[in-house]
């Protein structure tokens, strides 16, 4: 609860309140990291499996298009993510962030575990890919509420002057989830091929049962943010947040959606280049998995650093600088991957690290704070979720689009031009958006301007 003195200015909080705020901010950051890591482990092990195994197991009748169909199942989840954003965003803005974050975790864990039990096409025919697609849709429905809710909650708990840093741990958690989702398949590659294709690939999915329990324990320790409690006390909760977004914030919705397009670099590198590097460039599958794991592991530590800089120098400069770096490095990395020597992949590794932990992480570290900062509290969860998930539709289908653009000639230039164009749109939208790093949390999304904040 915010207290004011007789002059109308916010009074200094009591030592007890200040300590409680610090504890809530810390717990939200830890929970955001751990919960997102565990949930996105579930989400991304499917992407790895789709790139490496599902073609033969679930799409054997598709002939040469089998890999395209397999990669397209990754994008299916991104179709249901906007629906999840509508559902969870509405519930989160009306009933609170904590309950929704627990619900999305249960749905993700159950869907992932069942995927590990689905019989193959050889066993039950066409029902096998149908069941896989339905469960992937459920994963997407869950993911539609995870990162937006975790980001909004962490941002609202964080001190005004450190929102970028505290909120970045949600993205660091997601990135760490990518690390372990790739790394978990590395020891599986040591198994005989027959064992991998019969039961080995299923192990990461079945392990999600343990993952879910751990994440639930962490999520239950969260408190609702003060700013959301105040919104309820002031009777400012809106009945249908999406209508309020369309009526009062159409320009913000358009800009935040455009800014989210850069996230397609994630699946372009972590999924498309995994299959491209293996099938076209001749790099061993285990090395590509190791590269993705290490690149994202470095990014886990880079993300809070970039976010800290956004607290000092502003969200827009860091985000746009990351966009520029991505455009340059996309061409350099894909060119090296396509034309390099599979026996000497040092250049591929270096450029890939710079792209993932450098350019991409700069923009990636900023958006968990920058996107929700664009909206007031009563529509913040919905605004963040809907805009991000619409933008992520492109990311979901990027591996399939890149596969099509590459074609039989393995045209990496077409993939690079497409990727760079999407990233450029994000940079333009960021340039047109307001700077929010200095705006107090209770003034965000209210046209308050770029006011200086002081530590609370």
C-alpha positions as CSV (number, residue, x, y, z in Angstrom):
1,X,0.0,0.0,0.0
2,X,1.4,3.4,-1.0
3,X,1.3,6.1,1.8
4,X,1.3,9.8,1.2
5,X,2.1,12.7,3.6
6,X,0.2,15.9,4.1
7,X,1.8,17.5,1.0
8,X,0.5,14.7,-1.2
9,X,4.0,13.3,-1.9
10,X,4.7,9.6,-1.3
11,X,5.9,9.1,2.3
12,X,9.1,7.1,3.0
13,X,8.0,3.5,3.7
14,X,8.5,2.1,7.2
15,X,11.5,-0.2,7.7
16,X,9.1,-3.2,7.9
17,X,7.4,-2.2,4.6
18,X,10.7,-1.6,2.9
19,X,12.0,-5.0,4.0
20,X,8.8,-6.7,2.8
21,X,9.1,-4.9,-0.6
22,X,12.8,-6.1,-1.0
23,X,11.8,-9.6,0.0
24,X,8.9,-9.7,-2.5
25,X,11.1,-8.3,-5.3
26,X,13.7,-10.9,-4.6
27,X,11.2,-13.8,-4.4
28,X,9.5,-12.6,-7.6
29,X,12.8,-12.6,-9.4
30,X,13.8,-16.0,-8.1
31,X,10.4,-17.5,-8.9
32,X,10.4,-15.8,-12.3
33,X,13.7,-17.4,-13.1
34,X,13.0,-20.9,-11.8
35,X,9.3,-21.1,-12.9
36,X,10.1,-19.8,-16.4
37,X,13.1,-22.1,-16.7
38,X,11.1,-25.2,-15.8
39,X,8.1,-24.3,-17.9
40,X,10.1,-23.4,-21.0
41,X,12.2,-26.6,-20.5
42,X,8.8,-28.3,-21.2
43,X,8.0,-26.1,-24.1
44,X,11.4,-26.3,-25.9
45,X,12.1,-30.0,-25.6
46,X,9.3,-30.4,-28.1
47,X,11.1,-28.1,-30.5
48,X,14.3,-30.1,-30.2
49,X,12.5,-33.4,-30.6
50,X,10.6,-32.1,-33.6
51,X,13.9,-31.0,-35.3
52,X,15.5,-34.4,-34.6
53,X,13.1,-37.3,-34.2
54,X,9.4,-36.6,-34.8
55,X,9.6,-36.8,-38.6
56,X,10.3,-40.5,-38.6
57,X,8.0,-41.3,-35.7
58,X,4.9,-39.3,-36.4
59,X,5.1,-38.2,-40.1
60,X,6.6,-41.1,-42.0
61,X,4.0,-41.0,-44.7
62,X,4.8,-37.5,-45.7
63,X,7.8,-38.4,-47.8
64,X,10.2,-35.5,-48.4
65,X,7.8,-33.1,-46.7
66,X,8.1,-35.0,-43.4
67,X,10.6,-32.7,-41.9
68,X,8.6,-29.6,-42.9
69,X,5.5,-31.1,-41.2
70,X,7.5,-32.0,-38.1
71,X,8.9,-28.4,-37.9
72,X,5.4,-27.0,-38.5
73,X,4.1,-28.7,-35.3
74,X,6.4,-26.3,-33.4
75,X,4.4,-23.4,-34.9
76,X,1.1,-25.0,-33.9
77,X,1.7,-24.0,-30.3
78,X,2.2,-20.4,-31.3
79,X,-1.3,-20.4,-32.9
80,X,-2.8,-21.2,-29.5
81,X,-0.6,-18.8,-27.6
82,X,-2.7,-15.7,-28.5
83,X,-5.7,-17.6,-27.3
84,X,-3.9,-18.4,-24.1
85,X,-2.9,-14.7,-23.9
86,X,-6.6,-13.7,-24.0
87,X,-7.6,-16.2,-21.4
88,X,-4.8,-15.9,-18.9
89,X,-4.4,-12.1,-19.5
90,X,-8.1,-11.7,-18.6
91,X,-7.9,-13.9,-15.5
92,X,-4.6,-12.3,-14.4
93,X,-5.9,-8.7,-14.7
94,X,-9.2,-9.5,-13.0
95,X,-8.3,-12.1,-10.4
96,X,-4.6,-11.7,-9.9
97,X,-1.2,-12.8,-11.2
98,X,-0.3,-15.6,-8.8
99,X,-3.3,-18.0,-9.4
100,X,-2.9,-17.7,-13.1
101,X,0.9,-18.5,-13.0
102,X,0.1,-21.7,-11.0
103,X,-2.6,-22.7,-13.5
104,X,-0.4,-22.3,-16.6
105,X,2.3,-24.4,-15.0
106,X,0.0,-27.3,-14.3
107,X,-1.4,-27.3,-17.8
108,X,2.2,-27.2,-19.3
109,X,3.4,-30.0,-17.1
110,X,0.5,-32.3,-17.8
111,X,0.6,-31.8,-21.6
112,X,4.4,-32.4,-21.8
113,X,4.2,-35.6,-19.7
114,X,1.5,-37.0,-21.9
115,X,3.5,-36.3,-25.1
116,X,6.1,-38.6,-23.7
117,X,3.5,-41.4,-23.7
118,X,1.9,-41.0,-27.1
119,X,2.2,-44.1,-29.4
120,X,3.8,-43.6,-32.8
121,X,2.3,-43.5,-36.3
122,X,3.3,-47.2,-36.7
123,X,1.3,-48.1,-33.7
124,X,-1.9,-46.2,-34.0
125,X,-1.8,-44.5,-37.4
126,X,-3.1,-41.1,-38.1
127,X,-4.2,-40.6,-34.5
128,X,-0.6,-40.3,-33.4
129,X,0.1,-37.0,-35.2
130,X,-3.4,-35.7,-34.3
131,X,-2.8,-36.3,-30.6
132,X,0.7,-34.7,-30.8
133,X,-0.8,-31.6,-32.4
134,X,-3.6,-31.4,-29.7
135,X,-1.1,-31.6,-26.9
136,X,1.2,-29.1,-28.6
137,X,-1.8,-26.7,-28.8
138,X,-2.2,-27.2,-25.0
139,X,1.4,-26.3,-24.5
140,X,0.9,-23.2,-26.5
141,X,-2.2,-22.3,-24.5
142,X,-0.1,-22.5,-21.3
143,X,2.9,-20.6,-22.7
144,X,0.5,-17.8,-23.7
145,X,0.3,-16.8,-20.0
146,X,3.7,-17.7,-18.6
147,X,6.2,-15.1,-19.6
148,X,3.7,-12.2,-19.7
149,X,2.4,-13.0,-16.2
150,X,5.9,-13.6,-14.7
151,X,7.2,-10.4,-16.3
152,X,4.3,-8.3,-15.1
153,X,4.5,-9.7,-11.6
154,X,8.3,-9.2,-11.4
155,X,8.1,-5.7,-12.8
156,X,5.4,-4.7,-10.4
157,X,7.3,-6.0,-7.4
158,X,10.7,-4.5,-8.4
159,X,12.0,-1.1,-7.2
160,X,11.2,1.6,-9.7
161,X,14.9,2.2,-10.6
162,X,15.7,-1.5,-11.0
163,X,12.7,-2.9,-12.9
164,X,14.8,-3.9,-15.9
165,X,17.3,-5.9,-13.8
166,X,14.7,-7.7,-11.7
167,X,12.4,-8.5,-14.6
168,X,15.3,-9.8,-16.8
169,X,15.5,-12.9,-14.5
170,X,12.3,-14.1,-16.1
171,X,13.9,-14.0,-19.5
172,X,17.1,-15.5,-18.0
173,X,15.0,-18.4,-16.7
174,X,13.4,-18.9,-20.2
175,X,16.9,-18.9,-21.7
176,X,18.1,-21.4,-19.1
177,X,15.1,-23.6,-20.0
178,X,16.4,-23.6,-23.6
179,X,19.8,-24.6,-22.3
180,X,18.6,-27.6,-20.4
181,X,16.0,-28.5,-23.1
182,X,18.9,-28.9,-25.5
183,X,21.5,-30.3,-23.0
184,X,19.1,-33.1,-21.9
185,X,19.3,-34.6,-25.4
186,X,23.1,-34.7,-25.5
187,X,23.5,-37.9,-23.3
188,X,20.6,-39.4,-25.2
189,X,22.7,-39.2,-28.4
190,X,25.1,-41.7,-26.8
191,X,22.4,-44.4,-26.9
192,X,22.0,-46.8,-29.9
193,X,19.8,-45.3,-32.6
194,X,17.1,-48.0,-32.0
195,X,17.0,-47.1,-28.3
196,X,16.8,-43.4,-29.1
197,X,13.9,-43.8,-31.5
198,X,11.9,-46.3,-29.3
199,X,12.2,-44.8,-25.8
200,X,15.2,-42.5,-25.4
201,X,13.6,-39.4,-26.9
202,X,10.7,-39.8,-24.5
203,X,12.7,-39.4,-21.3
204,X,12.9,-35.6,-21.3
205,X,9.1,-35.4,-21.6
206,X,8.5,-37.8,-18.8
207,X,11.0,-35.9,-16.5
208,X,8.6,-33.0,-16.7
209,X,6.6,-34.5,-13.9
210,X,9.5,-33.7,-11.5
211,X,9.9,-30.3,-13.2
212,X,6.3,-29.4,-12.6
213,X,6.3,-30.3,-8.9
214,X,9.5,-28.2,-8.2
215,X,8.1,-25.2,-10.1
216,X,4.7,-25.4,-8.2
217,X,6.5,-25.2,-4.9
218,X,8.3,-22.1,-5.9
219,X,5.2,-20.4,-7.4
220,X,3.2,-20.9,-4.2
221,X,5.5,-18.5,-2.3
222,X,4.6,-15.5,-4.4
223,X,2.5,-12.5,-3.2
224,X,0.3,-10.3,-5.4
225,X,2.0,-7.0,-6.2
226,X,1.0,-3.8,-4.4
227,X,0.0,-2.0,-7.5
228,X,-2.5,-4.7,-8.4
229,X,-3.9,-4.7,-4.9
230,X,-4.3,-0.9,-5.2
231,X,-6.1,-1.3,-8.5
232,X,-8.6,-3.6,-6.9
233,X,-9.1,-1.3,-3.9
234,X,-9.7,1.7,-6.1
235,X,-12.2,-0.4,-8.1
236,X,-10.2,0.2,-11.3
237,X,-10.3,-3.5,-12.4
238,X,-12.0,-3.7,-15.8
239,X,-14.4,-6.4,-16.6
240,X,-13.0,-7.2,-20.1
241,X,-9.4,-6.0,-20.3
242,X,-9.1,-6.7,-24.1
243,X,-11.9,-4.2,-24.9
244,X,-10.2,-1.6,-22.8
245,X,-7.0,-2.2,-24.7
246,X,-8.6,-1.8,-28.0
247,X,-10.5,1.3,-26.9
248,X,-7.8,3.2,-25.0
249,X,-4.4,1.8,-26.1
250,X,-4.6,0.9,-29.9
251,X,-1.3,2.6,-30.8
252,X,0.5,0.9,-27.9
253,X,-0.9,-2.5,-28.8
254,X,0.4,-2.0,-32.4
255,X,3.9,-0.9,-31.4
256,X,4.4,-3.6,-28.7
257,X,3.2,-6.3,-31.2
258,X,5.7,-5.0,-33.8
259,X,8.5,-4.9,-31.2
260,X,8.0,-8.5,-30.4
261,X,8.7,-9.7,-33.9
262,X,12.5,-9.9,-33.2
263,X,11.8,-13.0,-31.1
264,X,11.8,-15.1,-34.3
265,X,15.6,-15.1,-34.0
266,X,15.2,-17.5,-31.1
267,X,13.6,-20.3,-33.1
268,X,15.6,-19.5,-36.2
269,X,18.8,-20.2,-34.3
270,X,17.7,-22.8,-31.8
271,X,15.5,-24.9,-34.2
272,X,16.1,-24.2,-37.9
273,X,19.9,-24.0,-37.7
274,X,19.9,-27.2,-35.6
275,X,18.5,-29.1,-38.5
276,X,20.3,-27.0,-41.2
277,X,23.6,-27.4,-39.5
278,X,23.2,-31.1,-39.2
279,X,21.6,-32.0,-42.6
280,X,23.2,-29.4,-44.9
281,X,26.4,-28.3,-43.3
282,X,27.4,-31.7,-42.0
283,X,28.0,-30.6,-38.4
284,X,27.4,-33.5,-36.0
285,X,24.1,-33.4,-34.2
286,X,25.7,-33.6,-30.8
287,X,27.9,-30.6,-31.6
288,X,24.9,-28.5,-32.8
289,X,23.1,-29.3,-29.5
290,X,26.2,-28.4,-27.5
291,X,26.6,-25.1,-29.4
292,X,23.0,-24.2,-28.7
293,X,23.3,-25.1,-25.0
294,X,26.5,-23.2,-24.4
295,X,25.4,-20.1,-26.4
296,X,22.2,-19.9,-24.4
297,X,24.0,-20.6,-21.1
298,X,26.2,-17.5,-21.8
299,X,23.1,-15.6,-22.5
300,X,21.7,-16.5,-19.1
301,X,24.4,-14.4,-17.5
302,X,24.4,-11.7,-20.2
303,X,20.7,-10.9,-19.9
304,X,20.8,-9.3,-16.4
305,X,23.9,-7.3,-17.4
306,X,22.1,-5.8,-20.5
307,X,19.0,-5.2,-18.4
308,X,21.1,-3.4,-15.8
309,X,22.4,-1.1,-18.5
310,X,18.8,-0.4,-19.6
311,X,18.0,0.8,-16.1
312,X,20.9,3.2,-16.3
313,X,20.7,4.3,-20.0
314,X,17.1,3.6,-21.0
315,X,15.2,0.8,-22.6
316,X,15.2,2.2,-26.1
317,X,19.0,2.6,-26.6
318,X,19.7,-1.0,-25.5
319,X,16.9,-2.5,-27.4
320,X,17.7,-0.7,-30.7
321,X,21.4,-1.4,-30.4
322,X,20.6,-5.1,-30.0
323,X,18.4,-4.9,-33.1
324,X,21.3,-3.4,-35.2
325,X,23.7,-6.1,-33.9
326,X,21.3,-8.8,-34.8
327,X,20.8,-7.7,-38.4
328,X,24.6,-7.7,-39.0
329,X,25.2,-11.0,-37.1
330,X,22.3,-12.9,-38.7
331,X,24.0,-12.6,-42.1
332,X,27.5,-13.4,-40.7
333,X,26.3,-16.4,-38.7
334,X,24.1,-18.0,-41.4
335,X,26.8,-17.4,-44.0
336,X,29.5,-19.1,-41.9
337,X,27.1,-22.0,-41.1
338,X,26.4,-22.6,-44.8
339,X,29.9,-22.1,-46.2
340,X,32.1,-23.2,-43.4
341,X,34.1,-26.4,-42.9
342,X,32.3,-29.0,-40.8
343,X,35.7,-30.1,-39.5
344,X,36.5,-26.5,-38.3
345,X,33.5,-24.8,-36.8
346,X,35.2,-22.2,-34.7
347,X,33.9,-19.2,-36.8
348,X,30.3,-20.6,-36.5
349,X,30.6,-20.9,-32.8
350,X,32.0,-17.4,-32.3
351,X,29.4,-15.7,-34.5
352,X,26.6,-17.7,-33.1
353,X,27.7,-16.8,-29.5
354,X,27.8,-13.1,-30.5
355,X,24.3,-13.4,-32.0
356,X,22.7,-15.3,-29.2
357,X,24.4,-13.8,-26.1
358,X,25.1,-10.4,-27.7
359,X,22.7,-8.8,-30.1
360,X,19.7,-11.0,-29.4
361,X,20.2,-10.9,-25.6
362,X,20.3,-7.1,-25.6
363,X,16.8,-6.8,-27.0
364,X,15.6,-9.9,-25.2
365,X,16.7,-8.6,-21.8
366,X,14.8,-5.3,-22.2
367,X,11.4,-6.5,-23.3
368,X,10.2,-8.2,-20.1
369,X,10.2,-4.8,-18.5
370,X,9.7,-2.5,-21.5
371,X,6.6,-4.2,-22.8
372,X,4.5,-4.3,-19.6
373,X,5.8,-0.8,-18.8
374,X,3.7,0.5,-21.8
375,X,0.4,-0.4,-20.1
376,X,-1.4,0.6,-16.9
377,X,-1.9,-2.0,-14.2
378,X,-5.5,-2.8,-15.0
379,X,-4.7,-4.1,-18.5
380,X,-1.0,-4.8,-18.1
381,X,-1.1,-8.6,-18.1
382,X,-3.5,-8.7,-21.1
383,X,-1.6,-6.1,-23.0
384,X,1.8,-7.8,-22.5
385,X,0.4,-11.2,-23.2
386,X,-1.7,-10.4,-26.3
387,X,0.9,-8.3,-28.0
388,X,3.8,-10.7,-27.3
389,X,1.8,-13.8,-28.4
390,X,0.7,-12.2,-31.6
391,X,4.3,-11.3,-32.4
392,X,5.4,-14.8,-31.4
393,X,3.2,-16.4,-34.0
394,X,5.9,-15.5,-36.4
395,X,8.6,-17.1,-34.2
396,X,6.6,-20.3,-34.0
397,X,6.5,-20.7,-37.8
398,X,10.0,-19.4,-38.4
399,X,11.6,-22.9,-38.7
400,X,9.0,-23.9,-41.3
401,X,9.2,-20.6,-43.1
402,X,13.0,-20.8,-43.1
403,X,12.9,-24.4,-44.3
404,X,10.7,-23.3,-47.2
405,X,12.9,-20.3,-48.1
406,X,16.0,-22.4,-47.9
407,X,14.5,-24.9,-50.3
408,X,16.4,-27.6,-52.2
409,X,19.2,-25.2,-53.0
410,X,19.7,-24.5,-49.2
411,X,19.5,-20.7,-49.8
412,X,20.7,-19.2,-46.6
413,X,20.6,-15.6,-48.0
414,X,16.8,-15.8,-48.3
415,X,16.6,-16.9,-44.7
416,X,18.9,-14.1,-43.5
417,X,16.9,-11.4,-45.4
418,X,13.7,-12.6,-44.0
419,X,15.1,-12.7,-40.4
420,X,16.8,-9.3,-40.7
421,X,13.6,-7.7,-42.0
422,X,11.5,-9.0,-39.1
423,X,14.1,-7.7,-36.6
424,X,14.2,-4.3,-38.4
425,X,10.4,-3.9,-37.9
426,X,11.0,-4.4,-34.1
427,X,13.6,-1.7,-34.1
428,X,11.4,0.8,-35.9
429,X,8.5,0.2,-33.4
430,X,10.9,0.6,-30.5
431,X,12.0,3.9,-31.9
432,X,8.4,5.1,-32.1
433,X,7.6,3.9,-28.5
434,X,8.1,6.1,-25.4
435,X,11.0,5.6,-23.0
436,X,9.7,4.2,-19.7
437,X,12.8,3.4,-17.6
438,X,12.4,6.6,-15.5
439,X,8.6,6.5,-15.0
440,X,7.4,5.5,-11.6
441,X,5.6,2.2,-11.6
442,X,2.2,3.7,-10.4
443,X,2.4,6.2,-13.3
444,X,3.1,3.7,-16.1
445,X,0.7,3.6,-19.1
446,X,-0.9,6.8,-17.9
447,X,0.8,9.4,-20.1
448,X,2.9,10.5,-17.2
449,X,6.0,11.1,-19.2
450,X,9.6,10.2,-18.5
451,X,9.6,11.2,-14.8
452,X,12.7,10.6,-12.7
453,X,12.3,7.9,-10.1
454,X,14.0,7.5,-6.7
455,X,14.8,4.2,-4.9
456,X,11.9,3.1,-2.8
